Amino acid sequence: MVRISDIQGGEVLWATVPYCRINKDEIDSYLLKKNDILFARTGGTVGKSFLVKEIPYPTIYAGYLIRTRYSQLLSAQYMKYFMESQLYWEQLKNGTIATAQPNCNGKTLSKMILPIPPYNEQVRITNKLNEVLAVVNKYGACQDRLSHLNCKIKNSLLKSILQEAIQGKLVKQDPNEEPASVLLERIKQEKERLIKEKRIKRDKQESIIYRGDDNKYFEKKGKVIICIDEEIPFEIPDTWQWCRVKQILDIGSARRVHQKDWRTSGIPFYRAREIGKLAEYDHVDNELFIDYDLYKEFSSSGVPKPGDLMITAVGTLGKVYIVKNEDLFYYKDGSVLCLNNRYKINPFYLKHVIDSPMFKNQYVGESQGTTVATLTMVRFNEYLLPIPPLREQERIVKAIDNLASIMRI
């Protein structure tokens, strides 16, 4: 009994075709013959057709298929090509019953209008199509390989560009610019002010990374100083600074939104899948919302603000979306992290760092072997970041944008 799943690339995979029991007096009604055309009448494959060219065993067809059989005065191959034409698909679309599972029936087929040339011309048409389509298919296969290669090269090139950028090799350094160490000191002072105002809590394991007289890297956490030279993946310019994420970003934690609070309108409520689509396409057709009053209640403990970075923390990790001025949404706890950029580091530079191989290597290894890949606030806070001067951050972002636009061409 041939099923639609047994037909791949225009051929029946006979090894997968199952057997079935059928009453003797029904066999002739369902038995397939050479030049029959099978037609899928339901599901995601509705409208797909298959021309029976050879039958090594007595075979019938599954119940969700329609068998069509034509006069010997018609070329079966011509009819098959008709079922691949735009005229066929337009008529099928108009005749398909729009339900949860689209379906069609024999009446739809019987009402279709099709152009019938003389038999000899049908043969000439099919011969010419066989000749042309062989070239088209060969070209299509080459185009698929080229597209795959271009995508692979583009991705590899982009990774190389990002890696060069975060190593300080993409743009020139300006020795007259304020170094990153001054920027980090200013952030530290701003944190002290916010701690005094009780707007943030003091980190008892506050991290300070510096280079010793012996050119090795050390980290001071509280009163403990340890050498972290083995953690530093590469050298950076003298005006740059290594730091932990928690030194420059405050990772926000969403309040729990229960399923009973989901709505069909209101303030958009994003999970990892929505943030991932925003990161990739800058657009998402959202289906979940919460009431505005609930959003206002959550605002007291923090909601995403322009310049913050939203990052997927479950499943496909590390997709980054930068919050825009016009954005108004809330997010699911656990599956999305909100990187509060209150100290005004260039968000596009931060996104490029998070997208870089260096940064991804910090969490990819941790996620291997786990049932579901996750990013946690605790781990994310400890990841390393190379920070250039603010103006150099802007130049890096501009250079990457220029290169990316050339790659798109």
Backbone torsions as a table, in degrees:
resi	resn	phi	psi	omega
1	MET	NA	108.4	-177.5
2	VAL	-75.7	130.1	174.4
3	ARG	-110.1	164.8	179.7
4	ILE	-63.9	-30.9	-179.5
5	SER	-71.2	-16.2	178.1
6	ASP	-82.6	-8.3	-176.6
7	ILE	-104.4	112.9	-179.1
8	GLN	-130.8	129.4	177.8
9	GLY	59.6	33.4	178.2
10	GLY	77.4	10.7	-179.9
11	GLU	-130.2	150.1	175.1
12	VAL	-86.7	126.9	175.3
13	LEU	-86.4	87.2	-170.7
14	TRP	-60.6	-24.9	-178.7
15	ALA	-65.7	-23.8	-177.4
16	THR	-98.9	-6.8	-175.8
17	VAL	-71.4	125.6	-178.9
18	PRO	-83.2	166.9	175.1
19	TYR	-102.2	159.4	177.4
20	CYS	-148.5	164.4	176.5
21	ARG	-95.6	139.7	179.7
22	ILE	-148.8	143.2	178.2
23	ASN	-64.5	142.6	-177.1
24	LYS	-56.3	-41.8	-175.5
25	ASP	-73.9	-4.8	178.3
26	GLU	-102.9	-10.9	-173.5
27	ILE	-58.5	-48.1	-176.0
28	ASP	-60.9	-29.9	-178.5
29	SER	-69.6	-26.7	-174.1
30	TYR	-115.0	-4.5	-175.1
31	LEU	-68.7	134.1	179.4
32	LEU	-83.8	145.4	175.1
33	LYS	-126.8	159.8	177.3
34	LYS	-57.6	138.4	-179.5
35	ASN	78.7	2.4	167.3
36	ASP	-65.5	152.4	174.6
37	ILE	-121.2	122.6	176.9
38	LEU	-90.3	146.0	-172.7
39	PHE	-136.7	124.4	179.2
40	ALA	-77.7	123.8	-173.7
41	ARG	-102.5	-2.9	-177.1
42	THR	-152.5	167.1	175.5
43	GLY	79.2	-166.4	-176.5
44	GLY	-69.5	-15.4	-179.1
45	THR	-102.7	13.0	-176.4
46	VAL	-52.3	132.5	178.2
47	GLY	95.5	-19.0	179.9
48	LYS	-67.2	142.1	-177.4
49	SER	-126.0	160.7	-179.3
50	PHE	-144.6	126.1	178.3
51	LEU	-90.0	122.2	-179.6
52	VAL	-78.3	115.0	-178.2
53	LYS	-104.0	-33.6	178.3
54	GLU	-147.3	147.2	-179.6
55	ILE	-132.9	100.5	-177.6
56	PRO	-72.4	-21.9	-179.9
57	TYR	-135.1	157.2	170.9
58	PRO	-58.1	123.9	-169.4
59	THR	-137.2	139.3	170.8
60	ILE	-113.5	-177.5	-175.4
61	TYR	-124.6	155.8	-178.2
62	ALA	-67.2	155.8	-173.6
63	GLY	-64.8	-23.0	-179.0
64	TYR	-90.0	10.1	174.5
65	LEU	-107.6	153.6	173.5
66	ILE	-112.5	134.5	175.9
67	ARG	-99.8	128.9	175.1
68	THR	-115.5	140.4	-177.7
69	ARG	-134.3	137.3	-170.9
70	TYR	-121.0	161.3	176.1
71	SER	-61.2	150.6	177.8
72	GLN	-68.8	-9.4	177.1
73	LEU	-82.7	-2.6	175.5
74	LEU	-113.5	143.0	175.7
75	SER	-79.9	121.3	179.6
76	ALA	-61.5	-37.5	179.5
77	GLN	-66.7	-36.1	176.0
78	TYR	-62.5	-43.1	178.8
79	MET	-63.7	-37.9	178.2
80	LYS	-64.6	-41.7	178.4
81	TYR	-65.4	-34.3	175.3
82	PHE	-59.6	-39.3	-179.2
83	MET	-73.0	0.3	174.1
84	GLU	-112.0	1.5	-175.2
85	SER	-86.7	162.2	178.1
86	GLN	-63.5	-38.1	179.5
87	LEU	-58.7	-42.6	178.6
88	TYR	-62.9	-49.1	-174.8
89	TRP	-67.8	-33.1	177.1
90	GLU	-65.8	-43.0	178.6
91	GLN	-68.0	-37.3	178.6
92	LEU	-63.6	-43.8	-179.7
93	LYS	-59.8	-42.8	-179.6
94	ASN	-68.4	-27.1	-177.8
95	GLY	-97.7	-5.2	-178.5
96	THR	-76.1	134.8	177.1
97	ILE	-78.2	120.4	-176.7
98	ALA	-82.4	98.0	175.7
99	THR	-129.0	-176.5	177.7
100	ALA	-56.2	-36.3	173.6
101	GLN	-115.6	100.6	-179.0
102	PRO	-52.5	136.8	179.4
103	ASN	-144.0	158.2	-178.8
104	CYS	-139.2	166.0	-178.9
105	ASN	-142.1	-178.7	-177.4
106	GLY	-62.6	-29.8	179.0
107	LYS	-62.9	-38.2	178.4
108	THR	-61.1	-44.0	179.1
109	LEU	-64.2	-42.6	-174.9
110	SER	-66.5	-23.5	-178.4
111	LYS	-90.1	-6.2	-176.9
112	MET	-67.7	142.4	174.7
113	ILE	-97.5	132.8	179.1
114	LEU	-142.1	148.0	179.3
115	PRO	-82.3	127.6	-179.1
116	ILE	-116.3	110.4	174.6
117	PRO	-84.2	171.0	173.6
118	PRO	-55.6	154.7	-173.2
119	TYR	-57.3	-46.3	-178.1
120	ASN	-61.9	-34.4	177.6
121	GLU	-71.7	-33.9	174.2
122	GLN	-57.0	-43.0	-179.3
123	VAL	-65.3	-43.8	179.8
124	ARG	-63.1	-39.4	179.2
125	ILE	-62.9	-47.5	-177.9
126	THR	-66.1	-37.7	177.6
127	ASN	-62.7	-43.3	179.8
128	LYS	-66.6	-40.7	178.2
129	LEU	-64.3	-40.0	176.8
130	ASN	-58.7	-41.4	-179.0
131	GLU	-68.8	-46.7	-176.6
132	VAL	-70.1	-44.7	-175.7
133	LEU	-65.9	-28.8	176.3
134	ALA	-61.5	-40.5	178.1
135	VAL	-70.4	-42.7	179.4
136	VAL	-60.0	-45.6	-179.8
137	ASN	-64.4	-38.7	177.5
138	LYS	-64.7	-42.7	177.5
139	TYR	-63.3	-42.4	-180.0
140	GLY	-60.8	-41.2	178.6
141	ALA	-64.4	-41.1	177.9
142	CYS	-64.6	-40.6	179.5
143	GLN	-65.0	-39.1	178.0
144	ASP	-62.3	-43.4	179.0
145	ARG	-64.8	-40.9	179.4
146	LEU	-65.3	-43.0	179.2
147	SER	-62.3	-42.0	178.3
148	HIS	-63.2	-42.7	-179.9
149	LEU	-65.6	-43.8	179.1
150	ASN	-60.7	-42.4	179.4
151	CYS	-64.1	-42.3	180.0
152	LYS	-64.2	-44.5	178.9
153	ILE	-64.3	-42.5	-179.2
154	LYS	-61.2	-45.8	180.0
155	ASN	-64.1	-42.0	179.6
156	SER	-65.6	-41.4	180.0
157	LEU	-64.9	-41.5	179.6
158	LEU	-63.5	-41.9	177.6
159	LYS	-61.0	-41.2	179.3
160	SER	-65.2	-39.8	178.8
161	ILE	-63.5	-45.3	179.6
162	LEU	-63.0	-40.5	180.0
163	GLN	-64.9	-43.0	176.9
164	GLU	-61.4	-40.7	-177.1
165	ALA	-62.0	-46.8	-175.1
166	ILE	-81.0	-2.9	172.9
167	GLN	-98.7	1.9	178.7
168	GLY	78.2	23.8	-176.5
169	LYS	-108.8	-0.3	-175.4
170	LEU	-89.8	-37.1	178.7
171	VAL	-127.7	162.1	-179.5
172	LYS	-75.9	146.9	174.0
173	GLN	-86.7	147.1	176.2
174	ASP	-112.1	109.8	-176.9
175	PRO	-63.5	-15.2	-179.5
176	ASN	-86.2	-9.0	-179.2
177	GLU	-78.4	153.6	176.9
178	GLU	-62.2	123.6	-177.8
179	PRO	-69.6	161.4	-178.5
180	ALA	-63.5	-27.4	179.8
181	SER	-61.0	-37.2	178.1
182	VAL	-68.8	-39.9	176.9
183	LEU	-59.6	-46.3	-179.5
184	LEU	-65.9	-35.7	177.3
185	GLU	-65.9	-38.9	177.8
186	ARG	-65.7	-38.4	176.7
187	ILE	-64.5	-40.3	179.0
188	LYS	-61.0	-42.9	178.9
189	GLN	-65.8	-38.6	177.7
190	GLU	-64.5	-38.1	177.1
191	LYS	-62.9	-41.8	179.0
192	GLU	-59.3	-40.8	179.2
193	ARG	-64.4	-43.3	-179.5
194	LEU	-67.6	-32.9	176.9
195	ILE	-65.8	-43.4	178.8
196	LYS	-63.2	-35.4	178.6
197	GLU	-81.8	1.3	179.0
198	LYS	60.4	32.2	177.7
199	ARG	-92.0	-23.7	172.7
200	ILE	-137.8	162.1	179.6
201	LYS	-99.1	150.6	179.4
202	ARG	-73.3	137.2	175.6
203	ASP	-87.0	113.2	-178.1
204	LYS	-68.4	-18.0	177.7
205	GLN	-110.9	41.7	-179.0
206	GLU	-55.3	133.1	-173.8
207	SER	-102.2	135.4	171.8
208	ILE	-132.9	118.9	-179.9
209	ILE	-104.0	131.6	-179.5
210	TYR	-146.1	167.0	-179.8
211	ARG	-105.9	130.2	-178.3
212	GLY	-81.4	175.8	178.8
213	ASP	-63.5	-23.1	179.6
214	ASP	-89.7	10.6	179.3
215	ASN	70.1	9.3	174.6
216	LYS	-89.6	153.6	179.8
217	TYR	-92.6	136.1	178.5
218	PHE	-126.9	155.0	177.4
219	GLU	-129.8	130.2	176.7
220	LYS	-103.7	118.5	176.1
221	LYS	-119.8	107.9	-173.8
222	GLY	66.3	-118.5	178.9
223	LYS	-103.9	-0.2	-176.2
224	VAL	-96.6	132.7	177.0
225	ILE	-118.9	126.9	179.2
226	ILE	-131.6	153.0	176.3
227	CYS	-82.2	127.4	-179.5
228	ILE	-118.5	26.1	-176.6
229	ASP	-55.2	-35.6	-178.2
230	GLU	-72.0	-21.4	179.1
231	GLU	-80.1	-26.2	-175.9
232	ILE	-74.0	116.6	-172.9
233	PRO	-77.5	-24.9	-178.8
234	PHE	-163.6	167.1	178.8
235	GLU	-80.9	148.3	177.1
236	ILE	-126.2	161.9	179.9
237	PRO	-59.6	158.9	-177.5
238	ASP	-62.3	-27.2	-178.7
239	THR	-83.7	-3.4	179.7
240	TRP	-93.8	173.5	179.1
241	GLN	-147.7	137.4	170.3
242	TRP	-83.8	142.1	175.7
243	CYS	-152.7	166.8	172.2
244	ARG	-86.8	155.1	179.6
245	VAL	-52.7	-41.9	-174.9
246	LYS	-65.6	-14.6	178.6
247	GLN	-73.9	-29.0	-173.4
248	ILE	-121.6	-10.5	-179.4
249	LEU	-132.2	143.2	174.3
250	ASP	-106.3	115.6	-177.9
251	ILE	-82.4	118.3	-179.1
252	GLY	-83.7	151.9	177.4
253	SER	-116.6	124.2	-179.4
254	ALA	-73.4	150.2	172.3
255	ARG	-82.0	151.5	-174.4
256	ARG	-66.6	127.9	172.9
257	VAL	-108.8	114.4	-178.1
258	HIS	-80.3	156.6	-177.7
259	GLN	-60.5	-29.4	179.0
260	LYS	-66.6	-17.6	180.0
261	ASP	-93.2	-1.3	177.2
262	TRP	-70.4	141.4	180.0
263	ARG	-130.4	168.7	177.4
264	THR	-95.5	-2.0	175.3
265	SER	-156.7	165.3	-178.9
266	GLY	125.0	-135.7	178.3
267	ILE	-88.9	125.3	-179.8
268	PRO	-55.2	138.4	178.2
269	PHE	-118.4	113.7	-172.8
270	TYR	-104.3	134.9	170.5
271	ARG	-102.4	-173.1	-178.9
272	ALA	-59.8	-37.8	-176.5
273	ARG	-65.2	-37.9	178.8
274	GLU	-70.6	-42.0	178.5
275	ILE	-63.3	-38.8	177.9
276	GLY	-61.0	-41.6	179.0
277	LYS	-69.1	-38.6	176.6
278	LEU	-62.7	-41.3	-179.6
279	ALA	-64.1	-36.6	-175.0
280	GLU	-88.0	-40.4	-173.0
281	TYR	-115.5	-6.3	-176.1
282	ASP	60.8	23.6	179.5
283	HIS	-159.2	147.3	175.7
284	VAL	-150.0	137.5	172.6
285	ASP	-89.6	96.2	-173.2
286	ASN	-83.9	148.7	-179.8
287	GLU	-120.4	-9.5	-178.5
288	LEU	-114.9	141.5	-179.8
289	PHE	-142.9	166.1	171.0
290	ILE	-130.2	161.9	179.4
291	ASP	-66.3	148.7	179.0
292	TYR	-61.4	-37.7	-179.7
293	ASP	-61.9	-38.8	178.1
294	LEU	-67.7	-39.9	177.5
295	TYR	-60.8	-43.6	179.3
296	LYS	-63.6	-37.4	177.6
297	GLU	-63.3	-41.5	-179.8
298	PHE	-72.0	-20.8	-177.5
299	SER	-60.5	-27.9	-178.8
300	SER	-64.9	-27.3	180.0
301	SER	-103.6	4.7	173.8
302	GLY	110.6	127.5	174.6
303	VAL	-129.2	160.6	-179.0
304	PRO	-57.4	135.1	-179.7
305	LYS	-120.7	158.3	179.1
306	PRO	-53.1	133.0	-178.9
307	GLY	93.2	-14.4	173.9
308	ASP	-71.3	159.7	178.9
309	LEU	-116.4	126.5	175.2
310	MET	-99.3	131.8	-176.3
311	ILE	-131.7	133.8	-179.7
312	THR	-70.2	131.7	-173.1
313	ALA	-119.1	4.0	178.8
314	VAL	-137.1	141.3	177.6
315	GLY	75.9	-110.9	175.5
316	THR	-79.8	103.7	-171.1
317	LEU	-84.0	151.7	165.6
318	GLY	83.1	10.4	174.6
319	LYS	-77.7	128.3	-170.3
320	VAL	-114.7	130.7	173.9
321	TYR	-121.8	130.1	178.9
322	ILE	-92.0	124.1	-176.9
323	VAL	-66.6	131.7	-179.4
324	LYS	-94.8	167.3	-179.7
325	ASN	-59.7	-37.1	-175.2
326	GLU	-86.9	-3.1	-176.8
327	ASP	-72.5	139.6	175.0
328	LEU	-144.4	104.9	-177.7
329	PHE	-159.5	167.4	171.9
330	TYR	-124.1	171.3	-171.7
331	TYR	-139.8	160.0	-175.3
332	LYS	-81.9	129.5	177.5
333	ASP	-63.9	142.6	176.1
334	GLY	89.2	-42.7	-175.8
335	SER	-94.0	-13.4	-180.0
336	VAL	-137.5	136.9	173.6
337	LEU	-107.1	138.6	175.4
338	CYS	-105.4	115.5	179.6
339	LEU	-93.3	101.4	-177.8
340	ASN	-71.9	115.6	-175.3
341	ASN	-99.7	51.7	-174.4
342	ARG	-67.7	-19.4	-177.4
343	TYR	-95.5	9.5	168.0
344	LYS	61.8	40.2	166.7
345	ILE	-70.1	147.3	179.7
346	ASN	-58.7	113.9	-174.4
347	PRO	-64.2	-30.7	-179.1
348	PHE	-72.5	-34.7	174.5
349	TYR	-64.6	-44.7	179.5
350	LEU	-59.8	-41.1	178.2
351	LYS	-61.0	-42.2	179.3
352	HIS	-63.9	-37.9	177.4
353	VAL	-63.3	-47.3	-178.4
354	ILE	-64.1	-30.7	178.5
355	ASP	-79.7	-11.4	-173.6
356	SER	-75.6	154.0	177.3
357	PRO	-57.6	-38.6	-179.0
358	MET	-57.4	-47.4	-177.1
359	PHE	-70.9	-43.1	-179.0
360	LYS	-60.6	-35.5	-179.8
361	ASN	-60.2	-23.8	-177.9
362	GLN	-71.6	-29.8	-178.3
363	TYR	-112.2	-17.2	179.9
364	VAL	-62.6	-45.2	-180.0
365	GLY	-62.3	-36.4	-179.6
366	GLU	-68.3	-28.4	-175.1
367	SER	-86.6	-16.7	-178.4
368	GLN	-66.3	136.0	178.8
369	GLY	89.2	-6.8	178.2
370	THR	-89.6	154.4	-179.2
371	THR	-64.2	-48.5	177.3
372	VAL	-126.7	123.4	-179.9
373	ALA	-64.5	131.2	-178.8
374	THR	-140.0	154.0	169.6
375	LEU	-115.4	129.7	178.6
376	THR	-108.9	155.6	178.9
377	MET	-58.6	-42.6	-176.2
378	VAL	-61.3	-48.1	-178.8
379	ARG	-69.2	-43.1	-176.2
380	PHE	-61.5	-37.4	179.9
381	ASN	-58.7	-26.8	-173.7
382	GLU	-94.2	-1.1	-179.4
383	TYR	-72.3	149.1	-177.9
384	LEU	-85.4	145.4	176.7
385	LEU	-133.3	135.5	170.7
386	PRO	-90.4	122.7	-176.1
387	ILE	-113.2	118.7	174.8
388	PRO	-90.5	173.2	172.6
389	PRO	-57.1	154.5	-175.3
390	LEU	-57.3	-45.6	-178.2
391	ARG	-66.4	-33.1	177.4
392	GLU	-70.0	-32.8	174.3
393	GLN	-56.8	-44.3	179.6
394	GLU	-63.4	-41.4	-179.7
395	ARG	-66.6	-38.4	178.6
396	ILE	-63.0	-46.4	-180.0
397	VAL	-60.4	-44.8	-179.9
398	LYS	-63.2	-41.9	179.8
399	ALA	-64.3	-42.1	178.7
400	ILE	-64.9	-41.6	178.6
401	ASP	-61.3	-41.8	179.6
402	ASN	-64.1	-43.0	179.2
403	LEU	-67.1	-39.3	179.4
404	ALA	-64.2	-37.8	179.5
405	SER	-66.6	-36.5	177.0
406	ILE	-65.8	-41.2	-179.9
407	MET	-64.6	-33.5	179.1
408	ARG	-68.1	-32.5	178.0
409	ILE	-65.3	NA	NA
